[in-house]
Amino acid sequence: MMQLTILDPHNPRQEFPSLIKALTDPDGLLAAGGCLSEKRLLKAYRSGIFPWYSPGDPILWWSPNPRLVLFPEHIKVSRSLRKTLRKNSFEVTFDQAFKQVIVACAQPRSYSEGTWISKDMQQAYCRLHQSGYAHSAEAWQEGELVGGLYGIALGRVFFGESMFHTRTDASKVVFASLVEQLKVWGYQVIDCQVHSEHLASLGAINCERSEFINLLNQYCDEPAHINAWKQP
């Protein structure tokens, strides 16, 4: 049985193990421990790895195979969603309420009592936002935040983390709006992590991990549009 690598929480420069050492059951589990420092998190995303664990448990690091990705030019917008977008029922903004978005994403869902977005995770990603790496998109209705998502941007790759909505179609509108804006900014890949029917319906496809890493190597070090994430 393959032994899981334990990362030193005091050494964020420590390298992750080779992705070929990731477990197949559970799919993609690569390492445990470490920390949520900016250096560790950025190293993880650049390497095709992300943290996901329950509060109170050790930090777990994952690199599933296959990986769900969306190429922005291939987004599928259904007829009903196009109709909703034309109504302009929601105002969509970027980076205007990052902390509110991540706190909302951390709320328990109807199908689950807990959350994986712990206080430590929220604080870590808020620090990344302050450093210019983590970003949010928001949907507003009558001045109320009713949907949103957040993720990490490296070069021309956006790594989606979580989304929420409190009004019907708010998360779909904010996602579709973000994808259109990412096209304008020159982004080439959106990482959706693992398969879901919802994201697949929007055009996300499974990608072999080796091909995903090739995409990261190609696009993570290329600069995005100079005005990306800046509000007018």
Secondary structure as GFF3:
##gff-version 3
##sequence-region A 1 232
A	DSSP	beta_strand	5	7	.	.	.	ID=ss1
A	DSSP	three_ten_helix	19	21	.	.	.	ID=ss2
A	DSSP	beta_strand	29	33	.	.	.	ID=ss3
A	DSSP	alpha_helix	38	46	.	.	.	ID=ss4
A	DSSP	beta_strand	50	51	.	.	.	ID=ss5
A	DSSP	beta_strand	60	62	.	.	.	ID=ss6
A	DSSP	beta_strand	67	70	.	.	.	ID=ss7
A	DSSP	three_ten_helix	72	74	.	.	.	ID=ss8
A	DSSP	alpha_helix	79	87	.	.	.	ID=ss9
A	DSSP	beta_strand	91	94	.	.	.	ID=ss10
A	DSSP	alpha_helix	98	105	.	.	.	ID=ss11
A	DSSP	alpha_helix	119	130	.	.	.	ID=ss12
A	DSSP	beta_strand	134	141	.	.	.	ID=ss13
A	DSSP	beta_strand	144	154	.	.	.	ID=ss14
A	DSSP	beta_strand	157	165	.	.	.	ID=ss15
A	DSSP	alpha_helix	170	185	.	.	.	ID=ss16
A	DSSP	beta_strand	189	193	.	.	.	ID=ss17
A	DSSP	alpha_helix	197	201	.	.	.	ID=ss18
A	DSSP	beta_strand	205	207	.	.	.	ID=ss19
A	DSSP	alpha_helix	209	219	.	.	.	ID=ss20
###
